[in-house]
Each structure stands twice: as C-alpha cells, then as structure tokens.
Amino acid sequence: MPANILQLAIAGDRNALNHLLEKHRDLAFSVALKYINNTADAEDIIQNAFIKVFLNIGKFRHEAAFSTWLYKIIYFEAIRFMSKQQRIRTIEEEVKDQAPVEENANVFPNERGLALKNAMICLSANEYLVMNLFYLLEKEITEIREITGQSAANIKVLLHRGRKKVADYISNNEVIRKDL
C-alpha cells in the first residue's frame, strides 16, 4: 500500500480511508464471520470496527502496520460482541453452527483456495484468525501478538494445531484431496 494513501487517510481524506478499508474488507469479514458464525452479526462487527477506524484514524501512530491496527480493532470488536451475546444457546443454534459457513469467495479466488477454505471450517476461531494472519496476510508472529494479545508461544501452538487440523481434514476428505 502506498504510504501516501495512508497519510491522506490520516489527514482526513475519506476516499483514501475508504480505499484502505475496502482493501481489507474481505478478510476482515471472513475473520469476524468465523468468530460469530452469523453473516448479519459479522457485518455489524465490521461496520463497528470501521466506524472506530474512521473516528480514530488521526490517532494512528505508525507503531505497527495499518492492517495490524485494523485487525486488532476487528478482533476486539468480535470479542466484545461475543461477550455481549453470552447466553444459553438453543439446540437449533448448535446444529446450525455445525454447518459449513459461507464466506466471501474473493478471499480464496482459485479452486485450491476454495478447497483450503473448506478445510478451514474445522478450525477454532482463534486458529482461523492466526492461520489467516500468518499465511494469507503474511504477518509476523510479533504482529499477530499485537493484534490478538496472545503470547508468541500460544500463537505458534495455534499455528501448529491449525496446520494439523487442516492436514487431517484434507486427508479424511476425498473430494478435497482431488482438488489439491
């Protein structure tokens, strides 16, 4: 991302800020959806996070990448939403959560990516977030630590478990193996 777009956004240029947010929207939605498992609620989380970015972009201090700052806001918005929603779930909700989650196809544009996306349904929300940040966004462990607040050791454990779960899922599903 050109530094001048970020500088323009910080200076108050709404078009530059919209460009930055749109660039990260698909993956941000995917991450929120994995935590919440409801499209409308995930959209609300993204909207709330983007509003916070809009209101606070002038406070961005360049201590981390813009994407790190953004994903940290999304992560905490998802956590905040989940804590507000703590209640006893019905059997129908539990069953619905076991079904594969539809995600934006732009996150995984090719067939191999779609097979991987299908394999990633077996991951917990934290594993999913860490795997996306590490492999899709190519974030360093230190950046992931800043976003999630988890220790480097815990992030490495989540990556290890996530890779193992995806590999096990792929090896147990003939359809996906054909795609890869």
N, C-alpha and C positions, 0 to 999 in steps of 0.2 A: 504494500500500500504506500503510495507516495506520501511523504511526510507533510507535504503542503495541504493535502486533503484533511489530515488530522488537525493541522494548525488552523485551517479555515473553519473546521467544525468547532474547535475550542474558541475561536474568535466570534462564533455566533452564526456562521453560515449554515442555514438549515439544509440546503441541498447537499453540502459536504457531509453533514451529520447523517442525513438520510442515506447517502451512498455508503457510509461506513456501516450503518445498521443493516442495510439490505444485504451487504456482503456477508454478514454473519448470521442472517436470519434463519436460514435452513437448518444449520447445525444447532443453533440455539433452540429452535423449536423441537428438534429431534431430542435434545437433551432434556428439555422440560417435559416432553411427552413421555419419556422413559420414566421419569420420576412420578408423574401424575397419572399417566395412562388414560387421559381423557383429553380429546382434542380441544374442546372449548376451554377447559381449565388451563391447558398448556398455552393456548393463545393469550389468555388473561395474564399468565405469568410473564410471557414475552412482552406483552403490552406494558405491564407494570415495570418491568426491567428497563424497557426502552424509555419510558417516561422518566425514570430515575436517571438514566444516562443523559437525556435531554436537559433535565434540570441541573445536573451536576457536571456536565462536560467541561465547564470552565474551571472546575476544581481538579481536573485530571492533571497529575503531576509528573507523568513520564517515568515513574519509578518501575513500571512494568509496561509491557506492550498493551495497546488499546484492547486487543482481543482478550488478554488475560484479565484486565479490569472488567470488561463486559461480561465474560463468562463467570466471573466471581459474583457479579450482581445477579445474574440469572440463577446461579447455584443457590444463593441465599434467598432469592425470591421463591424458588421451588421449595426449599426447606421451610420457609415461613408459611407458605401456602399449606404444606403438609401438616405442619403443627396446628394450624387453624382447623384443619379438616379431621383431626383425630376424633373418631367416633367408632361405634360398633358397625361393622360392615355387614350388609345382608349377604345371603348365600348367592343371590344373583350377581352382586358386585364381585364376589370372589371368583365365580365362574367366568365372568366377563374378563377379569384380569388375566386369566389363564390363556385367553385367545391371543393370537399374534396381533401386535399393534401396527396399524397402518402409519407409515411415516412418509415424509415428503420424498418422492423419488429423486429429486435433484441432489440429495445428499450422497446417493450411491448411483451414479449415472449409467454404469455398464452392468452387464449380466453377472460378471464375477462379483461386483459390488453388491448387487441385489441378493446373490447367494450368501454373501457375508452378512448383509443386513438381516436376512432370515435367521442366520446362525446366531446373531447377536441378541435375539429375543430371549435366549437362555441366561443372559447376564442380569445381575442385580443392577439397580440404578447407579450405584457408585462405581461398579465395574464398567458399566456402559459409558459413564462420563469420562472416567480415566482413560479407557481404551480410545474413545473418540478424540480426546485432547492429545493423547500421545501419538496415535497413529494417523489420524486424519488431519489434525491441525499441526502435528509435529512439534508439540510443546515439550519443553524440557521438564524434567521432574521438579525442578525448583519453581517453574511457572505453575505447574499443576498444584504444587504445595500452596502457592499463593492463592490460587482460585478456591481450592477446597478446604484449606486449613488443616489438612491431614499431613502426617509425617511422611518423609521420603520413604521410610521403610514400609509404611502402610500402603503407599501408592505402588511400590514395587510388588507387594503382595497382591494387591488388586489387579495389577497388570498380569502377573503370573496366573492367578486364578482365572482371569478373563480369557487369556490365551488358551488355557487348558480346557475351559468350558466350551469355547468355540471349536477347538480341535475335536473334542469329544462329540459335540453336536454334529459336526460335519462327518465324522467317521460313522456315526449312527444313523445318518440320513442319506440314503442312496441318491435321492434327487439332487441334493446339494453337491455331492461328490461329482456327479456328472457335469454340473455347471462349472466346477472348478477345474 
